[in-house]
């Protein structure tokens, strides 16, 4: 493993995940595939493990700012855990190329939604102070 590339991918994913709340997977999967040469399935599996500390630290820090909705987060996590088990089974049953295309399409849709939301809400958040500051 290229330790320098792993450090760069991990640090970049952690910073962006903390800033944007994306969980890291959006950066981990392509970063692991492109810079470390992992297959898409290996990148997905490695990303799932790597996101555990990212999510815990990010949630803890957001809690300190008063932004964490604990009940909703626990419920969402419990439901998502069951979905993850099903998703892993599906991911290992379909061609890897289909996973890559599905992941890319998902990222395009999410990016479009984020751009639409940011342009719609840009005036309301411009001068808002940070919570907990």
HELIX and SHEET records of a PDB file:
HELIX    1   1 UNK A    3  UNK A   20  1                                  18    
HELIX    2   2 UNK A   25  UNK A   36  1                                  12    
HELIX    3   3 UNK A   40  UNK A   64  1                                  25    
HELIX    4   4 UNK A   70  UNK A   91  1                                  22    
HELIX    5   5 UNK A   96  UNK A  125  1                                  30    
END                                                                             
